Every structure is written in structure tokens, then in C-alpha cells.
Amino acid sequence: MANRKHDHENSLSAVRGEMPPEEDLCNLGDLFKVFGDTTRVKILCSLSESELCVCAIAELLGMTQSAISHQLKVLKDARLVGNRREGKTVVYFLSDDHVRTIIAQGLEHITEKR
């Protein structure tokens, strides 16, 4: 049998041409790290159902308001949630439909072959 080297230059050339810039890939990795915490995922899932204040999220998840506020800051810094003030209350919500789609797609992926 002849010893032939596998030629994959065409494939590599095509992939190299479509790869996002390194900075974008690093930012994407950082975004996915935010989803790596169960508490943050629970917060995102709850906000996909309704806009909520910190105290409501804390009650829902059985955690302190301080712990929830810390996680909301991480989510806000990642531009996954936004907020607005209603009197003395700050209400949190998903920042856009992309976040809802990411959550829905993730859930669909992990449940598709059950």
C-alpha cells in the first residue's frame, strides 16, 4: 500500500478565510464562561420568563439579595441583562432576544435526545 499524505490544504484555506478575528474568539470564550455558572443560568432563565427585581430573584432562587446582585453585575457587564429604575426598585430584564435564543438553543441541545 502506498504511503500517501492526506492533503487538507483546500479545507484549511477555506476555514482560515472564515475564522473570526482572534479578539472576537476570545470575547466569545469569555461570554460562554458567563454561562458556566448555574446561578447565572438560573437568573437568565427566570428573566426569560419575566422582568424581575433583585428581591424577587433572590426569593425565587432561595439566595441572598447580595449574592444575586453580584451575579447580576456579572451578567450586566457581559451585556446579557439590562435594568431600569421604577421608583426605588431596580427591575432586571434580558438585554435582547439573542440572550433568549442562546438559552433556548442550549436547552434544546441538551434535551433533544431524551
VMD Tcl script that builds the backbone (N, CA, C; Angstrom):
set m [mol new atoms 342]
animate dup $m
set s [atomselect $m all]
$s set {name element resname resid chain x y z} {
  {N N MET 1 A 0.850 -1.172 0.000}
  {CA C MET 1 A 0.000 0.000 0.000}
  {C C MET 1 A 0.898 1.238 0.000}
  {N N ALA 2 A 0.592 2.183 -0.855}
  {CA C ALA 2 A 1.412 3.386 -0.964}
  {C C ALA 2 A 1.165 4.297 0.233}
  {N N ASN 3 A 2.226 4.941 0.684}
  {CA C ASN 3 A 2.136 5.869 1.805}
  {C C ASN 3 A 1.839 7.259 1.246}
  {N N ARG 4 A 0.549 7.660 1.289}
  {CA C ARG 4 A 0.148 8.950 0.740}
  {C C ARG 4 A -0.197 9.902 1.864}
  {N N LYS 5 A 0.270 11.109 1.736}
  {CA C LYS 5 A -0.041 12.136 2.728}
  {C C LYS 5 A -1.436 12.698 2.429}
  {N N HIS 6 A -2.201 12.831 3.459}
  {CA C HIS 6 A -3.538 13.407 3.336}
  {C C HIS 6 A -3.410 14.889 3.009}
  {N N ASP 7 A -4.044 15.322 1.936}
  {CA C ASP 7 A -3.977 16.729 1.522}
  {C C ASP 7 A -5.220 17.458 2.033}
  {N N HIS 8 A -5.010 18.358 2.953}
  {CA C HIS 8 A -6.130 19.119 3.501}
  {C C HIS 8 A -5.946 20.632 3.341}
  {N N GLU 9 A -5.063 21.032 2.478}
  {CA C GLU 9 A -4.795 22.465 2.294}
  {C C GLU 9 A -6.025 23.240 1.847}
  {N N ASN 10 A -6.826 22.663 0.937}
  {CA C ASN 10 A -8.027 23.381 0.483}
  {C C ASN 10 A -8.991 23.612 1.638}
  {N N SER 11 A -9.171 22.587 2.460}
  {CA C SER 11 A -10.066 22.719 3.612}
  {C C SER 11 A -9.537 23.758 4.584}
  {N N LEU 12 A -8.244 23.681 4.881}
  {CA C LEU 12 A -7.646 24.639 5.813}
  {C C LEU 12 A -7.730 26.060 5.290}
  {N N SER 13 A -7.495 26.224 4.021}
  {CA C SER 13 A -7.560 27.557 3.418}
  {C C SER 13 A -8.972 28.132 3.540}
  {N N ALA 14 A -9.971 27.301 3.295}
  {CA C ALA 14 A -11.359 27.761 3.392}
  {C C ALA 14 A -11.710 28.134 4.833}
  {N N VAL 15 A -11.286 27.305 5.784}
  {CA C VAL 15 A -11.585 27.569 7.186}
  {C C VAL 15 A -10.864 28.819 7.664}
  {N N ARG 16 A -9.599 28.952 7.301}
  {CA C ARG 16 A -8.844 30.152 7.704}
  {C C ARG 16 A -9.521 31.424 7.212}
  {N N GLY 17 A -10.091 31.359 6.021}
  {CA C GLY 17 A -10.763 32.525 5.448}
  {C C GLY 17 A -12.050 32.901 6.166}
  {N N GLU 18 A -12.636 31.961 6.897}
  {CA C GLU 18 A -13.907 32.200 7.581}
  {C C GLU 18 A -13.775 32.376 9.087}
  {N N MET 19 A -12.600 32.112 9.639}
  {CA C MET 19 A -12.419 32.229 11.090}
  {C C MET 19 A -12.563 33.684 11.530}
  {N N PRO 20 A -13.303 33.912 12.603}
  {CA C PRO 20 A -13.397 35.277 13.140}
  {C C PRO 20 A -12.030 35.732 13.667}
  {N N PRO 21 A -11.857 37.029 13.823}
  {CA C PRO 21 A -10.598 37.533 14.383}
  {C C PRO 21 A -10.347 36.981 15.786}
  {N N GLU 22 A -9.093 36.872 16.162}
  {CA C GLU 22 A -8.701 36.324 17.459}
  {C C GLU 22 A -9.399 37.037 18.617}
  {N N GLU 23 A -9.490 38.345 18.547}
  {CA C GLU 23 A -10.137 39.107 19.618}
  {C C GLU 23 A -11.602 38.694 19.780}
  {N N ASP 24 A -12.298 38.499 18.659}
  {CA C ASP 24 A -13.698 38.069 18.719}
  {C C ASP 24 A -13.812 36.671 19.325}
  {N N LEU 25 A -12.892 35.788 18.994}
  {CA C LEU 25 A -12.916 34.429 19.559}
  {C C LEU 25 A -12.668 34.461 21.063}
  {N N CYS 26 A -11.766 35.302 21.509}
  {CA C CYS 26 A -11.515 35.452 22.949}
  {C C CYS 26 A -12.746 36.005 23.653}
  {N N ASN 27 A -13.386 37.001 23.049}
  {CA C ASN 27 A -14.599 37.578 23.635}
  {C C ASN 27 A -15.737 36.550 23.680}
  {N N LEU 28 A -15.832 35.710 22.661}
  {CA C LEU 28 A -16.844 34.663 22.643}
  {C C LEU 28 A -16.582 33.646 23.755}
  {N N GLY 29 A -15.328 33.285 23.941}
  {CA C GLY 29 A -14.968 32.390 25.040}
  {C C GLY 29 A -15.337 32.989 26.379}
  {N N ASP 30 A -15.089 34.277 26.545}
  {CA C ASP 30 A -15.448 34.957 27.801}
  {C C ASP 30 A -16.962 34.962 28.011}
  {N N LEU 31 A -17.706 35.176 26.920}
  {CA C LEU 31 A -19.165 35.158 27.016}
  {C C LEU 31 A -19.651 33.792 27.482}
  {N N PHE 32 A -19.108 32.729 26.905}
  {CA C PHE 32 A -19.542 31.388 27.292}
  {C C PHE 32 A -19.145 31.053 28.725}
  {N N LYS 33 A -18.073 31.648 29.215}
  {CA C LYS 33 A -17.706 31.444 30.623}
  {C C LYS 33 A -18.796 31.967 31.553}
  {N N VAL 34 A -19.441 33.057 31.167}
  {CA C VAL 34 A -20.516 33.622 31.980}
  {C C VAL 34 A -21.647 32.603 32.112}
  {N N PHE 35 A -21.890 31.831 31.059}
  {CA C PHE 35 A -22.934 30.809 31.083}
  {C C PHE 35 A -22.496 29.566 31.864}
  {N N GLY 36 A -21.249 29.529 32.321}
  {CA C GLY 36 A -20.715 28.376 33.027}
  {C C GLY 36 A -21.072 28.323 34.502}
  {N N ASP 37 A -21.880 29.236 34.973}
  {CA C ASP 37 A -22.268 29.268 36.380}
  {C C ASP 37 A -23.770 28.998 36.482}
  {N N THR 38 A -24.146 27.981 37.244}
  {CA C THR 38 A -25.550 27.576 37.346}
  {C C THR 38 A -26.436 28.688 37.884}
  {N N THR 39 A -25.962 29.435 38.849}
  {CA C THR 39 A -26.776 30.529 39.397}
  {C C THR 39 A -27.076 31.557 38.318}
  {N N ARG 40 A -26.068 31.910 37.525}
  {CA C ARG 40 A -26.304 32.887 36.454}
  {C C ARG 40 A -27.277 32.333 35.424}
  {N N VAL 41 A -27.173 31.051 35.112}
  {CA C VAL 41 A -28.103 30.435 34.154}
  {C C VAL 41 A -29.519 30.462 34.718}
  {N N LYS 42 A -29.673 30.186 36.005}
  {CA C LYS 42 A -30.996 30.248 36.634}
  {C C LYS 42 A -31.560 31.667 36.552}
  {N N ILE 43 A -30.721 32.654 36.796}
  {CA C ILE 43 A -31.169 34.050 36.701}
  {C C ILE 43 A -31.619 34.355 35.281}
  {N N LEU 44 A -30.819 33.957 34.301}
  {CA C LEU 44 A -31.181 34.208 32.904}
  {C C LEU 44 A -32.486 33.511 32.535}
  {N N CYS 45 A -32.651 32.274 32.979}
  {CA C CYS 45 A -33.902 31.555 32.698}
  {C C CYS 45 A -35.091 32.252 33.336}
  {N N SER 46 A -34.931 32.718 34.567}
  {CA C SER 46 A -36.038 33.409 35.231}
  {C C SER 46 A -36.360 34.720 34.508}
  {N N LEU 47 A -35.338 35.431 34.064}
  {CA C LEU 47 A -35.571 36.691 33.355}
  {C C LEU 47 A -36.120 36.461 31.951}
  {N N SER 48 A -35.954 35.255 31.422}
  {CA C SER 48 A -36.549 34.967 30.108}
  {C C SER 48 A -38.064 34.796 30.243}
  {N N GLU 49 A -38.525 34.570 31.475}
  {CA C GLU 49 A -39.963 34.434 31.721}
  {C C GLU 49 A -40.613 35.761 32.103}
  {N N SER 50 A -39.857 36.604 32.822}
  {CA C SER 50 A -40.438 37.856 33.306}
  {C C SER 50 A -39.347 38.805 33.766}
  {N N GLU 51 A -39.607 40.091 33.670}
  {CA C GLU 51 A -38.732 41.074 34.283}
  {C C GLU 51 A -38.900 40.951 35.790}
  {N N LEU 52 A -37.790 41.034 36.528}
  {CA C LEU 52 A -37.837 40.832 37.973}
  {C C LEU 52 A -36.885 41.776 38.688}
  {N N CYS 53 A -37.210 42.089 39.945}
  {CA C CYS 53 A -36.293 42.848 40.791}
  {C C CYS 53 A -35.388 41.870 41.536}
  {N N VAL 54 A -34.345 42.392 42.162}
  {CA C VAL 54 A -33.377 41.557 42.876}
  {C C VAL 54 A -34.059 40.727 43.951}
  {N N CYS 55 A -34.955 41.346 44.703}
  {CA C CYS 55 A -35.583 40.608 45.813}
  {C C CYS 55 A -36.435 39.450 45.295}
  {N N ALA 56 A -37.092 39.616 44.154}
  {CA C ALA 56 A -37.892 38.530 43.584}
  {C C ALA 56 A -36.990 37.385 43.112}
  {N N ILE 57 A -35.880 37.726 42.467}
  {CA C ILE 57 A -34.949 36.692 42.006}
  {C C ILE 57 A -34.368 35.952 43.207}
  {N N ALA 58 A -33.996 36.698 44.240}
  {CA C ALA 58 A -33.437 36.091 45.454}
  {C C ALA 58 A -34.430 35.116 46.079}
  {N N GLU 59 A -35.690 35.520 46.163}
  {CA C GLU 59 A -36.716 34.640 46.727}
  {C C GLU 59 A -36.914 33.405 45.848}
  {N N LEU 60 A -36.982 33.607 44.554}
  {CA C LEU 60 A -37.172 32.508 43.609}
  {C C LEU 60 A -36.063 31.464 43.718}
  {N N LEU 61 A -34.808 31.928 43.837}
  {CA C LEU 61 A -33.663 31.018 43.863}
  {C C LEU 61 A -33.230 30.630 45.271}
  {N N GLY 62 A -33.874 31.209 46.282}
  {CA C GLY 62 A -33.519 30.881 47.654}
  {C C GLY 62 A -32.119 31.338 48.024}
  {N N MET 63 A -31.769 32.533 47.580}
  {CA C MET 63 A -30.441 33.090 47.827}
  {C C MET 63 A -30.580 34.489 48.409}
  {N N THR 64 A -29.470 35.039 48.866}
  {CA C THR 64 A -29.488 36.397 49.405}
  {C C THR 64 A -29.522 37.410 48.267}
  {N N GLN 65 A -30.047 38.578 48.568}
  {CA C GLN 65 A -30.062 39.656 47.577}
  {C C GLN 65 A -28.641 40.044 47.189}
  {N N SER 66 A -27.728 39.988 48.150}
  {CA C SER 66 A -26.330 40.325 47.883}
  {C C SER 66 A -25.727 39.367 46.853}
  {N N ALA 67 A -25.985 38.082 47.028}
  {CA C ALA 67 A -25.454 37.088 46.087}
  {C C ALA 67 A -26.042 37.290 44.693}
  {N N ILE 68 A -27.331 37.575 44.634}
  {CA C ILE 68 A -27.990 37.807 43.342}
  {C C ILE 68 A -27.442 39.080 42.699}
  {N N SER 69 A -27.279 40.130 43.478}
  {CA C SER 69 A -26.741 41.391 42.945}
  {C C SER 69 A -25.358 41.189 42.345}
  {N N HIS 70 A -24.540 40.392 43.004}
  {CA C HIS 70 A -23.200 40.106 42.482}
  {C C HIS 70 A -23.297 39.418 41.115}
  {N N GLN 71 A -24.165 38.431 41.003}
  {CA C GLN 71 A -24.303 37.706 39.735}
  {C C GLN 71 A -24.935 38.592 38.658}
  {N N LEU 72 A -25.856 39.446 39.047}
  {CA C LEU 72 A -26.457 40.369 38.078}
  {C C LEU 72 A -25.420 41.342 37.524}
  {N N LYS 73 A -24.466 41.748 38.353}
  {CA C LYS 73 A -23.393 42.622 37.872}
  {C C LYS 73 A -22.570 41.915 36.797}
  {N N VAL 74 A -22.254 40.645 37.025}
  {CA C VAL 74 A -21.508 39.866 36.024}
  {C C VAL 74 A -22.320 39.783 34.730}
  {N N LEU 75 A -23.601 39.502 34.853}
  {CA C LEU 75 A -24.465 39.392 33.671}
  {C C LEU 75 A -24.621 40.741 32.960}
  {N N LYS 76 A -24.697 41.809 33.730}
  {CA C LYS 76 A -24.808 43.145 33.132}
  {C C LYS 76 A -23.509 43.530 32.426}
  {N N ASP 77 A -22.368 43.228 33.060}
  {CA C ASP 77 A -21.073 43.523 32.449}
  {C C ASP 77 A -20.892 42.762 31.130}
  {N N ALA 78 A -21.513 41.579 31.039}
  {CA C ALA 78 A -21.448 40.784 29.812}
  {C C ALA 78 A -22.535 41.194 28.816}
  {N N ARG 79 A -23.293 42.219 29.169}
  {CA C ARG 79 A -24.379 42.750 28.335}
  {C C ARG 79 A -25.474 41.718 28.064}
  {N N LEU 80 A -25.687 40.826 29.032}
  {CA C LEU 80 A -26.744 39.825 28.902}
  {C C LEU 80 A -28.043 40.293 29.552}
  {N N VAL 81 A -27.935 41.168 30.545}
  {CA C VAL 81 A -29.123 41.737 31.186}
  {C C VAL 81 A -29.006 43.252 31.210}
  {N N GLY 82 A -30.155 43.872 31.266}
  {CA C GLY 82 A -30.239 45.314 31.437}
  {C C GLY 82 A -31.126 45.593 32.636}
  {N N ASN 83 A -31.224 46.858 32.998}
  {CA C ASN 83 A -32.098 47.208 34.110}
  {C C ASN 83 A -32.665 48.601 33.925}
  {N N ARG 84 A -33.689 48.860 34.684}
  {CA C ARG 84 A -34.290 50.193 34.725}
  {C C ARG 84 A -34.837 50.409 36.126}
  {N N ARG 85 A -34.916 51.650 36.505}
  {CA C ARG 85 A -35.406 52.006 37.832}
  {C C ARG 85 A -36.902 52.318 37.738}
  {N N GLU 86 A -37.642 51.734 38.666}
  {CA C GLU 86 A -39.068 52.061 38.819}
  {C C GLU 86 A -39.256 52.523 40.253}
  {N N GLY 87 A -39.176 53.819 40.473}
  {CA C GLY 87 A -39.201 54.357 41.831}
  {C C GLY 87 A -37.931 53.941 42.552}
  {N N LYS 88 A -38.091 53.247 43.669}
  {CA C LYS 88 A -36.927 52.789 44.433}
  {C C LYS 88 A -36.478 51.399 44.011}
  {N N THR 89 A -37.214 50.774 43.121}
  {CA C THR 89 A -36.934 49.396 42.709}
  {C C THR 89 A -36.194 49.378 41.372}
  {N N VAL 90 A -35.193 48.501 41.285}
  {CA C VAL 90 A -34.495 48.284 40.018}
  {C C VAL 90 A -34.998 46.971 39.437}
  {N N VAL 91 A -35.500 47.047 38.220}
  {CA C VAL 91 A -36.059 45.875 37.539}
  {C C VAL 91 A -35.047 45.400 36.492}
  {N N TYR 92 A -34.811 44.085 36.465}
  {CA C TYR 92 A -33.855 43.487 35.535}
  {C C TYR 92 A -34.592 42.729 34.446}
  {N N PHE 93 A -33.968 42.678 33.264}
  {CA C PHE 93 A -34.558 42.010 32.106}
  {C C PHE 93 A -33.429 41.535 31.193}
  {N N LEU 94 A -33.739 40.593 30.306}
  {CA C LEU 94 A -32.745 40.165 29.316}
  {C C LEU 94 A -32.489 41.330 28.372}
  {N N SER 95 A -31.235 41.528 28.012}
  {CA C SER 95 A -30.892 42.709 27.228}
  {C C SER 95 A -31.433 42.668 25.802}
  {N N ASP 96 A -31.583 41.479 25.222}
  {CA C ASP 96 A -32.162 41.391 23.884}
  {C C ASP 96 A -32.565 39.949 23.568}
  {N N ASP 97 A -33.156 39.751 22.411}
  {CA C ASP 97 A -33.639 38.423 22.029}
  {C C ASP 97 A -32.506 37.430 21.774}
  {N N HIS 98 A -31.285 37.922 21.520}
  {CA C HIS 98 A -30.157 36.999 21.337}
  {C C HIS 98 A -29.950 36.152 22.587}
  {N N VAL 99 A -30.094 36.771 23.742}
  {CA C VAL 99 A -29.890 36.058 25.007}
  {C C VAL 99 A -30.945 34.964 25.150}
  {N N ARG 100 A -32.185 35.310 24.852}
  {CA C ARG 100 A -33.278 34.332 24.914}
  {C C ARG 100 A -33.002 33.176 23.948}
  {N N THR 101 A -32.492 33.480 22.776}
  {CA C THR 101 A -32.178 32.455 21.778}
  {C C THR 101 A -31.054 31.543 22.254}
  {N N ILE 102 A -30.017 32.118 22.847}
  {CA C ILE 102 A -28.896 31.313 23.354}
  {C C ILE 102 A -29.405 30.321 24.398}
  {N N ILE 103 A -30.236 30.791 25.311}
  {CA C ILE 103 A -30.787 29.924 26.358}
  {C C ILE 103 A -31.652 28.829 25.728}
  {N N ALA 104 A -32.548 29.217 24.839}
  {CA C ALA 104 A -33.455 28.251 24.211}
  {C C ALA 104 A -32.674 27.209 23.404}
  {N N GLN 105 A -31.671 27.654 22.657}
  {CA C GLN 105 A -30.871 26.727 21.853}
  {C C GLN 105 A -30.087 25.767 22.737}
  {N N GLY 106 A -29.539 26.284 23.832}
  {CA C GLY 106 A -28.801 25.438 24.768}
  {C C GLY 106 A -29.694 24.374 25.374}
  {N N LEU 107 A -30.875 24.780 25.809}
  {CA C LEU 107 A -31.819 23.821 26.392}
  {C C LEU 107 A -32.267 22.791 25.361}
  {N N GLU 108 A -32.511 23.247 24.147}
  {CA C GLU 108 A -32.903 22.323 23.085}
  {C C GLU 108 A -31.792 21.305 22.832}
  {N N HIS 109 A -30.564 21.764 22.815}
  {CA C HIS 109 A -29.430 20.876 22.566}
  {C C HIS 109 A -29.310 19.802 23.639}
  {N N ILE 110 A -29.417 20.198 24.909}
  {CA C ILE 110 A -29.198 19.208 25.980}
  {C C ILE 110 A -30.386 18.276 26.176}
  {N N THR 111 A -31.563 18.640 25.668}
  {CA C THR 111 A -32.748 17.797 25.862}
  {C C THR 111 A -33.179 17.058 24.603}
  {N N GLU 112 A -32.504 17.247 23.479}
  {CA C GLU 112 A -33.008 16.731 22.215}
  {C C GLU 112 A -33.059 15.209 22.102}
  {N N LYS 113 A -32.233 14.467 22.784}
  {CA C LYS 113 A -32.240 13.005 22.639}
  {C C LYS 113 A -32.661 12.285 23.906}
  {N N ARG 114 A -33.509 12.914 24.673}
  {CA C ARG 114 A -34.001 12.261 25.903}
  {C C ARG 114 A -35.119 11.326 25.575}
}
mol reanalyze $m
mol bondsrecalc $m
mol representation Tube
mol addrep $m
